[in-house]
Amino acid sequence: MSRVQAQSNVFAAVADPTRRAILELLRDGEQTVSALLEGVHKRAINATQSAFSQHLAVLRGAGLVRHRKEGRKRYYRVEPAPLEEVSMWIHYFDKFWEEKLDNLGHYLDREHGKETN
C-alpha cells in the first residue's frame, strides 16, 4: 500500500463516528470486542455485531488498532502513530483559528469598552 493510500485510509477510518468512538474507548487501554461493542452502545450508537466487525476491520486496515487472541477472546488496542497524519493536517488550520479568535477578541474588546492599542 502506498503512503497516500495509507493516509486516505486513516482519514476515512476516523471520518466515521462509530470508529471514532471505538478509538476513544481504546484510549485508556486494551479491551475485548464485547466490551467495545457495549461501550459503543452506551454512547447511543446502534451497531450490529456484523457492522461492528466491519468497523474493526477498517480500523485494522488503516493501522489504527491491533488485536491479539487469548483463548476465545480478541483484545484490541489503539495504535496512535497513524493519527499523526490527521494531527498534522488539523494543525495546518491552527493559523486560521488563531486569526478568527484574535479577531473575535478584538471585536469583543471594542464592543464591551476595553480599548487595545
N, C-alpha and C positions, 0 to 999 in steps of 0.2 A: 504494500500500500504506500502510495506517495505521501509526502508530508502534507500536501494540500488536501488530499482525501482524508487523512487522519484529522486535520484541523476541522474540516467540514463535518466530520462525524462527531467531534466533540461539541461543536456548536449545535448541531441537530439534536444531539443527546440532551443537552441542557435546555433546549427550547421547550421541552415538554414538562408540564407541571408535576406529573407523576414521577418522572425520572428525577426532577429536582428534589422532590420530597424524599425519594429513596436516598439520594446523596446526603441530604440533611440528616436523615436518620442514621446514616453510617458515619457521620462526622465524629461521633463520640466513641466509635469502636465497632468491632465486628458483630454481626447479627445473623441469625438464621433467616431463611426465606420466610418462614411462617411469622417470625417476629416483625420482619419488614412489611409483609402484607398487612398484618394487624396495625402497624404504625401508620401505614398509608390510609387504611380505612378509618382510623381515628381522626385523620385530617379531613374527613368527609370526601375522600377521593374513592369513587367506586371503581374497582378493577377486578375483573375475573381472574382466576388463577392463570388461565391461558394468556390473557393480556399482560398480566404482571410478569410472567415468564418472558414475554417478548420485550418488555421494558428492560428487564435484567440483561437480556441478550444484546440490546442496543448499547447499554452501558458497558458491557464486557467488550463489545466490538470497538467502542471508542477508547478502550483502555482506562475507563474511569473506575471500574471495580474489578476485583479479583475474587475468586472463591476457592474454597477448599472443602473437601468432603471429610466428614468424620462420622463413620457409621452410615446411617441413612440420612443424615442431615448435611445440608450445604451451608457453609458460613461465608458471608460476603463481607468485604472490607473495601473502603474507598481508596483509590489511587489518585491522589490530588495533582500529580505532575501535569497531566494533560490540561488541567484547568488553568495553567499558567497562560496558555494562548488566549483564553477568554479574558483573563485578568488584564493581560497586555492590551487587548482590544478595547476593553472598557476604560482602561487608564488613558487611552488615546483621547477620550472625550472629557477628561478631567478639566482641561482648559476651558472648554465650553461651559461647563457647570460653574467653574470658579468665576468666570466673567458674568454669567447670569446672576449668581448670588451676590457678587460685588455690586452689580447694577441695582439689584433689589435693595441691598443695604443702603446705597446712596439715596435711592428714592425714599425709603422709609425715614432716613435721617432728615431729608428735605421736608417731607410731609409732616413730620412729628417734631419739628423745631430744633433738631440737632444740626448744627452747622458744621461742615467739614471744610478743611482748606484744601 
